[in-house]
Amino acid sequence: MTQPHIQQADVIVLGAGIIGVSVALQLQRRGRSVILVDRRGAGEETSYGNAGLIERSSVVPYGAPREFSKLMRYAFNLSADVRFDWLQMPRIAPWLWRFWRESAPGPLARAAADMQPLIENSVSEHEALMAEAGVLPQLRRAGWLEAYRSEKTFEHARGAATALHQFGLNYEVLDRKALQQREPHLSDALVGAVHWLDPATVADPGALVKAYASHFVDRGGLFLQGDAQQLRQAEAGWSIVTDSGGVEAPEAVVALGPWTDTISRSLGYKIPLAMKRGYHVHFETDGDARLNHPVVDADGGFVLASMAKGMRLTTGVEFASRGSRPNPVQLDMTEPLARQIFPLRQRIEPKPWMGSRPCLPDMRPVIGRGYRHKGLWFAFGHNHHGLTLGPITGRLLAEMMTGEPVFTDPAPYALERFG
């Protein structure tokens, strides 16, 4: 009887979002043969739906607020930027408590220091991969605008920007007149903005991930369809059955974003992974109205960005389970606010997009070894910065896996911290 053909590689990478594709490319650049496995095409889940920011300026992680008034607004779902599914509260309450404690000034400062090596290399690593993949012209180096509706919040933002001086960030403070000159189609409902100059943006993050995946295949990599839950520890390392047959490799990387826990739990890892869901919808614009930069309406709790499909309105955070029904109430709350600052016309899609951001309570990703198993590695939990940190995460993990000198100490991202 003929034995089924088993494809061999050095590494199996599970997950073809920005993290998994970046890991596959970075390993491939270092001479490893890699098979990338996903149930869908590249960049069709969480990586598809963000606002397209490569966020070099987010040197301090997004922590929980400390102000009582803001906490109460969040608790009663009175803010558009954060919303809770209260049916999920018993399950996520321990995570929220830990997140709140990690957001205290001391722990948050340590998180910022730990994340700085990743953040400060985020744009340059994207540039390198985009140049290799032949899509560097897609990169916009104009930064983004953090805009405000009240003088009080704008004044606070100016102070917060000054406090980041130690990180060497470049920014400009724009009053109402300067903001109107930079973005003529914004209304005067905005009193001013901080223009963060270091970040880069892309108009179609899903297409960027597909370009990276195509480059991986062009260089000889295999991209196969399969269910990551079929991963098994084998005599020679790790195996999985795909639509194209069996695959074996001495090493495997789990980079499944919000689905990572479907694998980690079965392998005995208890990881406090939560989902911050988000929504987006595209609009046609009035006449020749356009935006030259993505605009974060800090008071309104949403992002407007000119994307390949139209003007994308992206919401903040919904704390809900990964599989619960979509509830795009945040879009309904923010659309009127968006129309106050920019001339939007009708929605392009009849149904909003929804995705889940994989978040860990200490605001650091997991990048490193699965300490219970030989040849198992993880890369997930990048919170709001999956697109930003994909290539630099891939670089660090590839350096660890191939024994190269690492560009930064990977200890802060070790899975063992949850052990």
Disulfide bonds with the S-S distance in Angstrom:
none
